Amino acid sequence: MANFAAAAPHLSNVERSCVERYVALVAERLGSNLLDVWLFGSAARGDMWGAHMPMHSDIDVLVLTADAVAPAAQDELIDETYPLFLECGRQIAPQFKVADEFRTSTSAHVQTFRQRVDVEGTRLFP
């Protein structure tokens, strides 16, 4: 796995610990189906809303897999983020995508998203 201190320098120690444990859990649950996990969005850019703000930025992660993750398995992995939210005060927000579809999609929306991840993203796994 990535060096989370280097990969996520804008996160606090507790936020980084929660993300690291979440990525480890995703890796354990998805096994060989998991190809990549990327941090993107405000957490990757370093412009999250501060802890003193009335609303908090979430921590966006892109989970790329070889095959689709069943909706029930996605729901279970999303449910695992709630205790981490209580611990670190930021919601970890995973997006599950099939890697080949994500990389080859001609949809303007997906292409824009892919460009954002390419520019601002930080690889967390493997």
N, C-alpha and C positions, 0 to 999 in steps of 0.2 A: 504494500500500500504506500501511498504518497507520504512524504513528510508533511504532516498537516500544519505545522508551524510555518513552513515555507509556502505551502499551497494556499493557506487561508490566513495571511498575516493580518487582515483587517478584523478578524473575529477575536473576541476576548478568549481567554483560556477556557472558561466554562463553555462558551459557544463552540469553540473548536473541539473540545472533548465530546460534546453531544453529537456533533457532526461526525467525528471519527467513529464513535460507537454506532451511530446509525449506519454509516457506510459498511462497517464490519458486519452488522446484522443483515443488511441487504446482501452482502457477499455470501454470508452463510446460508441464507434462505434461498437465494437464486442459483448458487453454485456455478456450474459451468455455463449457464445461460447468461450470466452477467459478463458484459464486455468492458464497459467503461462507466465511470461516474464523474460528472463534471459539476463544479461549483460555478454558477453564473449569476447575473443580476447584480443588485446593489452590494451583496456580500462579497462578490468577486471584485467589483469596482472599488469598494471601500467607501461607498457613499450611503450607507444605511442610515436611517433615522436613528438618532441617539437614544439611549436608554431613558433620558429625561423627557422625551417627547410623549405625548398622549397616545400615539400609535407607534407601533414598532414594525420595522421592515422584517420580512421573513427571510429565510435562508433557502435560496433556490438551488436545487440539485437536479441534474439531468441524469437519468438512469438509462443507459443504452444496453439492450439485450439482443441476443442472437434470435430469439423467438419471442412472440408476444407473451406478456405476463398476464395470466388470467385475472379478470376483474376482482375476483375474491381474494387472490393473493396480493393484488395492488392495495385493496382495502385493508388487508391485514398489515401491510407494510406502512401504510399511511397511519393506521391506528397506533403503530409503534412510535410515531412522532409526538404524540400527546404528552406522555410522561417527560420527554425531553424538553418540550415547551415549558412545562412547569418548572423544570430545573434551570433552564437557561433564559427563559423569557422571550425566546424567538421561535417561531414556528418553522420547522424544517418542511419545505414544500417540494416533494419529489414529483418529477414528471417522467413517466415511463414511456420509452419509445423503442421500437425495433430499429436497431442500428442501420441495417441496409435500407430500410424505408426512409429513415431520417436523412441519411447521407445522399440518397438519390432522388428524393422527392422534387417534383417540379412546381409544387404549390408555392406561390409567392409568400404566403404566411410562413411556411416551413423554411423556405430559403432565407427569409429575413431572420427567423429565429436561429437558424444554423450559423448565419454570419455573426450574430450577436455572441453566440457561444464561442465561435472561432476567435473573435476579437477579445472578449473580456473573460472568457472561461478559463478555469484552472482545473486540471485533471486531478481527481482525488483517488481514482482507482483505475487500473491496477497500480 
